[in-house]
Amino acid sequence: MTVEWRPDGRQLHLANGLVSCVLRVADDDALLLLHHGAPLPLGQDYAHLAPTPTPRHGERVGDPMPSAYPTSGIGDFRIPALLARGPDGASTLRPQYRSHAVEPGKPALPGLPSTYVESPDEAETLTVTLGDDLTGLFLDLRWTLYRDRPIVTRSATIRATTAALDLDTVMSAVIDLPDDDWILLTLDGTWAREAELHERPLIHGRVAIDSTRGISSAQHNPLLVLRRPPTDEAHGEALGLSLVYSGNFLAEAEVDSFATTRLRIGIEPTTFGWHLDPGASFTTPEVVVAWSDAGLGGLSAAFHGLFRERLARGTWRDRDRPILLNNWEATYYDFDTERLVAIATSARDLGVELFVLDDGWFGHRDADDTSLGDWVVDRRKLPDGLDALARRITDLGLRFGLWIEPEMVSPDSDLFRAHPDWAIGVPGRERTQSRRQLVLDLGRPEVVDHLADALTAVFAGAPISYVKWDMNRPVTEPYSLGLPPERQGEMAHRAVLGMYELYRRLTERFPDILFESCASGGARFDPGLLAFAPQGWTSDDTDAIERLAIQWGTSLAYPLGAMGAHVSAVPNHQTGRVTPIATRAAVAMFGVFGYELDPTALTDDERTAIRDQIALYTRHRATFQRGTFHRLASPLDPSRRHAAWMVVAADGAEAIVGVYGTLNRPTPESLRVRLRGLDPAATYTLSMWPEIPGDPLAPAATGPRTGADLHATGLVFDRERHAAATLGDFWARLIVLERR
């Protein structure tokens, strides 16, 4: 790992043998990004990657320039990284190289979550300073190269020195690529259909995903991935940009008339504006840039390892996450102490480790139209208080968890009646309600202070070890009564910073609480929140067949240990589908496992099945939560009616394969699943779960097999062609491989 400076060519080369990033100071002192991707040898001049001759002051207007942080108005007409206006109102900037510095380790970003190092020798950080003489604008552009990862992180700080500046666009990163021979991958969807993986070839023009909802959104994830057309899960080149941010964002690809590609990612500009007085600065969210020559699986492995080990932090980063049962789909708002204790007791007898009390425990909340903001226990339902209930639960040998939605307020609440100005909304306009609630303005310090105090009292008043932090509606009428009219563009970003500050205070005050983020499911499932809550509720859709696609797409960037995945009752509450309980478990085990059902309503057979599921998961929990994940057969492929994936333990001692049948068909084709990530020289003992007498699929998991054999020939799930009906729809099998 090194950052090499060649003063003769004014070239900077970040290299660790896994990835390279080459920067060059042009003749006019502009900073160019010549290469980001495959590792290149150190000690060489890469001037041939720059335009020839190097443009100077308006020459070759309109030609593609691989600028490290492009501005507008000086001949580059593509999408810029920065738009800023000085006192004269002009937005033309010409930032020029002033200096650079290299330091070991990785500095934190003020007020923002970011990846980190535990030792300075894990990474090196390059900061290049550019300045614009006319406006006094200075740019500090940061690249951090990790030693053992194909990862470079980027962020920027804009400083006003001699005069005030107004920022209109401030991207976290722009990367210019010399060609357009790429397929673009994005994760898109809506509530209960999050993270649907979509692919399209790059074409001339611009393709963008964004969010203007105040949250990263279920509609688009703040992630751009490019793959070469031949690239698959195991082979070929891929490049990914993931934004460590939880608010409005833009991620965009532009192909110009010369077939070069520009990528940019950062805060969405149409909902953003920021005023800098002289001496003030603004820092962008971090973007993680990963590169792989081992296919999409290699790219995912890079993201997973970094997010799991150097973005998540705190007590729960490396600990086994407990198996939970949430009471929501069992009771909704209709519960009392005795019913909750009965549910918890039944769950304990099944092997569940954590009982979570969901919505309805506070204020006078019997429906979703009241009491958000009033974080005091409802004594009608819990007459002895939250502490008494929590202690009865913990006396059973269970942990106790709690649901909150702190960023919201109900118009029917004591908090709103006392502070109506704390809710986001435009003066004189009726506020739009969604779920009969409004959004609090966390950009105001007094709101954050109040919530921190109220929630501290709740968490300190009972033995709480888990908190589900929900957020159930986007922002409308974006306006803050805490800001003057001319600075309303700052409102959305300030609200995100306030949310991070509230998370920071509570996670530092209660380091032993496991926080799980939630936003009506996956509407704010992003890297920014992983810095505070190491796991998120992936989707409100708990239907096993739907979850195959949701968890497949989510895994493009996020590790299994970040994905909450639960078994729910059937018919499923979101789809009405009926699937076998083994299938529901076989999908949910590839995540942080739990249950969303009423255990007191189960049959004896279901209770036996759940005990068996929990025993299997606890035996292999470390592998499921912290192993290396491999996608094998996509549930999105219309040519097949099955899906498969697998996870391999960190030490390689075991692996678990999941194979799933969706819709059945007569005289089915032979099903072969080739595995990945095993030790080719090792021999593995195979077993199948669940154990079903006479299972026609069982022969696939018989006998010792070598890793090389399983890579080359795979598991063959064959059965008699006229016996297809014996399996039916929606079957699943797990194959456990244990190294001998």
N, C-alpha and C positions, 0 to 999 in steps of 0.2 A: 504494500500500500504506500503510495507516495503521491505528492503533488510536485511535478517537475516544472521548473521555470527555465526557459531557454531565452536569455536576454537578447541574443543575436536576432532571433526572429520574433521576440516578444510573444512567446508561446507558453501556455500553461496546459499541462497534461495531467489529469487525474487518472490514476491507473492502479488496479489491484489484481490484475490477472484474470478477473471475471468480467470487467466492464471498463470502458474508457470514455473519458469526456475531454475533448480537446478545445481549448479556447485560444484565440489569437487577437492581439491588439493590431488593428489595421493602421495603414499609413496616416489616416486622419484621426487616429486615437479612438475610433469606434471599437467596441468589443464584439468579436464574432464568435459564435459557437459553431465550430467546424465539424464536430463529430460527437454523437452520443450513442453508444451501442457496443459493438463487439470489441473485445480487448485488443489494443494496439501495442506494439513494442515501445518502450521508453527509449530515450536517447536519439530520437529521429525527428526530423523537421517535417511537419505536415502542411507546409504552405501550399502544396498542390491541391488541397481540399478547399482553399479559399477561391473566390472569384478572381479571375486574371484579366487585366491587372486589377489590383485592389482599388475599388472606387474611392473617389475623393470628392467631397463637397458637391453633391448633385450630379456627378457623372453617372451615366447609365441609369437615368431615372426610370423607375418602374421595373428594373431587373431584380431578380430575387437576391436579397442579401441575407446571409445566415446570421442575423443579429442575435446576440445573447439576450437582449431585452429591448425589443424594437419599440420605437415611438412613431408618431405620425408626422406628416407634413414635410418630410425631407427626402421624398422620392420612393419610399417603401409604402405601397398602397394596400398592403395586406393587413390583416387584423393585428393590432398593436398589443404590446404588453402594458403600455403606460400612456394615459392621456391626462395631462395636468395643465392648469392655466395659472400663469403668473399675474402680477398686478395689471398688465396691459390687456389681459383677456385672451392672448394668443396661446394656442396649444402646441405650437411647434417647439420641440426640444431637440437638443443635440448633446446627449450625455457622452462625455469623453473620458477615457481612462486617466485616472490620477494615481492609483496605487493598488497594491494587493498585499494580503497578509495570509499566512498559513498558521494554524494553531492545532495542536492535538486535541482530540475529543470533539465535543459538539455542544455549543452554547444553547441554552433554552431561549424560547421566543417569549417576549413579554406579553402576558395575558392570554397566550394561546397554547393549546396542547401541541406537543411535537414528540417525535421520536428522540431517543436519548442513548447515552452510553453509560456503562457502569465503570469503565476504566478508560482513561484518555487514549490508550493505545488501540482501542477498538475502531477509531475513526480519525480522519483529519478533515478540518474545515477550511475551505478557501473563501476569503471575502475579497471581492474586487470592488473598489470604489470608483464610481464615475461621477463626473460633475458637469453641470451646464452653466456656463459663465453668465449668460444673460439673466437667467431667473434665479440663480443661486441654489438650484435644486441639486441635491446630491443623492446618489443611489449606492447602497451597499448590497451587492448581490452575493448570496451565500450558496456554496455547494459543499455538502458534506459527503464524503466517500467512506463507506464502511469497509473495514479491512477484509472481512470474510463473507461478504454478501454482494451480489450483483446489483447494488442499490446505490443511488445518489439521491440525496434530498436537496430541495432547493427552497429558498424563500428570499424576499427582498425587503429592504427598509428604505423608505423615501424620506429624506430630510429637507426641511426648509431652513435655509441659513440666513440669507440677507433680506428676504421678502416673503410675504405670505403666499401660499399656494393653495389651489383648489384641485383636489384629485377627483377625476371622473372615472378612470379605469386603472386598476392596479392588479395585474395578474400575478400569480405566484410563480409561474414559469411559462416560457415559450421555448419550443424546440423546433428547429427547422430541419427537415429531412430532405435528402437530395433527390428523392423520387416519390412516386405515388403508388407503387406496386404493393399495396397493403389492403387488408380487410379490417374494417373498423368494428369493434365489439363494444356494446354498451349494455348496461343492466337497466331495464325499464319496466314499467308496470303501473299498478295502482293498489289501493287497499286490498289485501288478501291475495294479490297477484304480484307481489314484489319480485324484483330481481329476475325478470324474464330476460334471458340472454338473446340479444339480437345482433345479427351480423349484416354488414353491407360493404361492398367494395367502395373505396374512395373514388370519387369522380370530381371533375372540375367544379369548383365552387366550394361552398361552406356547408358543413354538417355540424350541428350543435345540439347538445343536451343542456338543460339548465333547470334551476328552480328559482321561482320568485315567491315562494310560499312562506319564507321566513325559516324554513327547515330544509334539510337536504332532500327530503321528500321520498315518497314511495314511487313517484313517477319516473325519476331518474336518480341513479346513484352517482356520486362525484368520482367517477372512474372512467378513464379512456384506455382501451387496449387496442393495439394494432398487432396483426399477425400477417406474415407473408402468406400468399395464397396456398402454398403446399403445407404450411405449418398445421400440425395436429396437436393432440395432447402430449405427445412424447418427443416430437422431432420438429425442428425448424425454429425460425427467429420470431420473437415476440417482444413488444415494448409496451409497458403499462405506466400510466400516470394516475395516482390516487391522491386526492386532496384531503388533508387532515383538517376538516372543517365541517360544521354542522348547520350552516345557514345557507343563504342564497348563493348559488355557484353557477359558473359557466364552464363548460368543457367543449372544445371546438376543434375541428380539423378543417383546414382550407387548402385546396389544391389550386395552384395558379396556372397561368397559361404556359409556363415552362415545365409543368408536371412536377414541381417541387411541392412539398407538403409542409404546412406550418401547423403545429399543435399549440394550443394555449389552454390554460386552466387556472381558475382563481375565483374571486368574488364576482358575482353577477353584476355587471356595470349599470344596467338601467335602474336598479334599485339601490344604487350606491352613490355617495358623494362624501368627501371628507375635506374639511378645512384645516390647513396647517398654518399656524402662526409662526413667525420666525423663531427658530430654536426647537420647534416641535418635529415629531417624526411619526411615521405610520409603518407598521410591519405587517406583511401579508401572511396568511396561513401557509403552512408548509405543504409542499407536494413531494410525494415519494415516487421516484422514477425507478422502475425495475426493468431489467433487460434479461432475456433468456435466449439461448440457442438450443434449449431442450424442450421446446414446445410450450404450449399453454400451461402444462403441468409444471414445468420448471419455473415459469413466471409466477404461478400461484404459490409454489413453494417458497419463493423469495419473499413475496408479500406476507404469507402466513408466518414465516419465521420471525420477520421483523415485527409484525403487529403483535404476535404472541409474546415475544421476548423483550422488545425494546420500544413498545408503545403502551401496551398494558403495563401496569405497575402496581406496587403495593402488596398487601398481605395475600391477596387471592390470585396473584399472577400465576404462580407455579403450584398452587394447591389444588387438590381434587375438589371439584365443585359438587355440592350435594345434590342428591336426587330429591326433587321437590314435588309436592302436590299443591296446586292452586285451587282455591274453593270457588272461583268465579263461575265456571260452567256448572258447578254443583248447586249453587244457591243464588247466584246473582245478588240482588240486594236483600233477599229474604233470609235472614239468619238471626240467631241469638247465640249466647255463649254455649248453651248445651248442645246445640246442633253443630257448632264448630268443633267442640271437643269430641263429639261422637265421630265426626269426619276424620279428625286428626288421629283418634285412637285406631280407627279402622285402617288408616293409611300407615300408621306405625306398624301394625301387625303384618302389613304387606312388605315391609322393608324400606318404606319411604323415610327420608332423613330430615326433611324440612317441610314444615307446613306454612303456607303463605295465605294471609288474609288479604283479599283483594278489595275492590271498591265497596263503599257503603258503611265504613266503620266510624265516620266522623260527622260532625254537624247534625243535621236531621235529614240525611240523604237516603231516601227510599227510591229515588229515580235519578236520572242524570240532569235534572233541572235545578239543582240546588246545592249549596254548601261548599263548593270548591273554594278554597281559601281559608275556610274555618277549620284549622287542623287541631280540633279538640274532639275527644271521643264522644260518640253518641251513647249516652247512658240509658236510652230506651232499649237498645240492643245489647249493650255490654254494661249492665248496671254496676258492676264492680270495677270497671275501668279496663284499659288496655293492658296494664301491667298484670292484673289478676288473670286475664285470659292468657297472656303470654307465658306466665309462670305455670299455669295448668298444662299448657302445651309442652313447655320444656321439661316439666316433671314427668311427662310421658317418655322422655328420651329423645324428643325431636328438637330441632332448631325452629325458631319462630321468625317469619318474615312478614313484611307489610307493604301494601301498595300506596303510592302517593302520586299526585299530579300537581306539583307545586307551581308550575308556570301558568296555571289557569285560575280563573275566578268566575263564580256564578253570579249573575245579577242578583239572585236571591241568596245573599250571603252577608254576614256581618262585615266582612272585609270590604266588599264593594260598597255597602252603604256608608262605611267610614271613609273610604278612599276611592271614589269613582274615577278620579283622575289617574289612578295607577293602572287602569286598563288602557290598552292601546286603542286609539280611535281618533278620528278627525273632529275637532270642535264644530258643533252645529250639525253634524251628520249622525244619523242613526247608525249605531254599531251593528255590523252583521254578526248574528249569532250562529254558531255551529255546535251541535250537541248542547244547545242552550247554555253556552259558556263563552267567555271572552278570554283574551290573552293578556296576562300581566306584562307590564313594560319593565323587563329585567335590565334594560339599559339605565335605569334610574338606581343609583346606589341605595336609596332608602328602601326600595322594594326588595333588593337583595338582602339588605340587613334584616328586614322584617321576616322574610322567609327563612333565613339562616337561624334566627332566634326561635321561630315557631317550630321548625323541624328539629332543631337541637333539643328542645324541650320534649318532643315526642320520642326521639331516639334514645335520649338519656333516661326516659321514664319507664322503660320496659326492656327486657332482655331480647333485643332485636338483633338478628345476625344477617338479615338479608332485606334489601329494599328494592322493590320494582318501581322505577321512576317512569311514569307514563307521561305522554304529551299527545293529546287527542284531536288537535285541530290546527290548521295553518293560520297564518296571520293575515287579516284583512284590515282595510283602512289604516295602513301603516303610518302612524303619526304618534310622536311622543310629546306630551305636554311638558316634559322636562327639558326640551330643546327649543331654541329659537327657530322661527320659520326658515331662516336661511341655512340651517344645519340639519334639516329633516332627513337629508340623504344619509346621515350617520346612524339613523335610528336602528335599522335592521342589524348592522354589524355590532353596534353597542349592545343590543339585546342578546346576541350570541355571546359576546364577551361576558355579560352579566350572568348568563346561564353557566358558562364555564367557571366563573368566580364562585357561584353558589355550589356547584359540584366540588370545587377545590376545597372550600371551607368544610363541607360536610364530610368528604372523604378523608381529609386530614384530621378532623375532630373525631371521626369514628372509623379508624383504620381497619377494625375487625369486621365491619359490615361489608358483605358482598353486595355491590350495587349492580342491578341489571337495568339497562336502558330499554325504553319501549316508547313507541309513538304510534298508537293504533296498530301495533305490530311493527313493521319495518320502515315506517315513514321517516325515521331519523337513524338509520343504521349506517353509520359512517365512521371513518377512522378517528375523527375528533372525539367522539364519546368513548372510544376504547381506552383512551388515556385515563378515564375516570371510572368507567364501568366496563370491566373486562369481558362482559358478555351482554348480548342484546336479545330481545325477543324478536325473532326473525320475521314472523308474520302471525297475524291473528288467524290465518288459515291453518288449521291443524289437520286437514284432510291429508292422509298419507300420500295419495297419488298426486295431489297438487303440490305437496311439500317436496316431492322428488325434483320437480323443476325449480322450485324456489331455492332449495338448498344447493342444487347443482349450480345455479347462477350465482348465488351468494358466495359460493366457494371460489369463484374466480379470483377474489381478492382476500376474503376473510376466512380465518381458520375455523375448524370445527369447534374449538373451545370458546369461540365468540358467539356461537349460534344456539340460542335457546330452542329446544325441540321437544315437544310433548306428545304423549298419547292422550287422545280425547275420546269421549263416548261416541257411539254411533246410534242412529244416523248422525253424521257429522253436522255440527251446528252451522257451518258455513256453506257446505255443498249438499247436505242431505245424503251423501254417499255412505254406504255400508261396506266397510272393509274388515278383514279378519284382525283380531287384536294382535296377532303375531306380526302382521304386516305393518300395522301402526307403530309397533315397537321397533321393528327392524329399520324403519326409516328414522325414527326419532333418536335412536341410539347414536347416529352419526351427528352428534351435537351434544349440548348439555341437556341431559335427559330429565324428563319429569312427566307429570300427569295433570290433565285438566278434566276431571270427572268426579263423580260422587262415589267413593269407594263403598259406602254403605248400601248402594243400590246394585252392586255387582253380584253375579251368580257365583256359585262355588267354583265352577270351571274357570271363570274369569279371574277370580282371586288366585287360584293356583297358577294360572298363566302369568299373572303379574309378578308373583313371587319369583317365578322362574326368570322372567325378564330382568328383574332387579338383580338377581344373583349373577346373571351373565354380565350385565353392565358393570356392576361393581368389580367383578373379577378382571375386567379389561378396561376399566375406567381411564387409566392413565393413557392407554393407547388411543381410545376414542377422543379424549380431550386434548392430547398433546402430540399425537402421532402425525406422520406425514400422509397427507390425503392424496389419493389418485382417482381421477375421474376415468371410468373405463368405457361405459356405454351410455350415451346421452338419452335421457327421457324425452328430449326435444326432437329426436330424429324420427321423421314420419315413416321411415322405411322399416323400423323395428317396433316391436311391442314389448320391449323390455328395457331395463336400465340396470347399470351396475357401477359400483365404485368400491374403493377399498381404503383402508388406513393401515399403516405400518408403524409399529412401535419405534420409539427413538433409538433403542438399542438393537432393533432388528429381530428381537427374540420372538415376536408374534405379529400376526396380521389378521385383520378381519375383513372379509369380502361381503358386500351386500349385493344380492341379485334380486331383481323385482320384475314380476310379470304384471303387465297392465291389462289390456283387453285380450281375452283368449281368442283362439281361432282353431278351426279344425285342421287335422293333419299338419301340425306345426313343423316349421323348419327346425333343424338341429341348432341348438344354442351353444355357442362357444364363447367363453369369456377369458381373454388373455390377461394375465396379471402383470403388475409392474412393481418396482421398488424392493424386490426381494433380493437376498443374497444368492446369486446364481449357483454358488458352490455348496450351499447349505441344503440339508434335507429337512422337510417339514412334515409333521403329522397333521392330517386334516380331520375335522369333524364338522358336522352340520347342525344348525339350529334353525327352527325347533326340531326335535327328534319326533318323527312321525312314522309309526309302523307301516312298512310297505311303501314308503315314500319313493315314487318313481324318479325323483331327482337325487336321491341319496348316493347313487354310484359315482356322482361327480366328486364326492368328497371322501373317497375311499383310498386306502393305501398310502404309503410314504411317497412324497413327490419332491423332486429337487426344484430349487428356484429357477434354474435354467429351463427345466421342463415346463414349469408353470408359466414362464415368460413366453416360451416358444409355442406351446400347444394349448395351454390354458385349461380351464375347467369346462368339461363338455356335459351339458344338461340335456340328456336325450331321454326320450320315453317312447313307448309304443304309439304309433301314429294315430291309432283309433281310440286311444285312451285320453285324449286331450281334456275331455270333460272332467276327469278326475282332479284336475288342478283348478279349473274355473278361472275367474278374473281375480286380479289383485293379490296374487300370491307373492311371498317373499321367503328367501332363505339367507341365512348368514353362514358363511364358511369360516371357521376359525383355523388358522394355521399356526402351529407352534414348532419352532426350530428344535430339532433333536440334538 
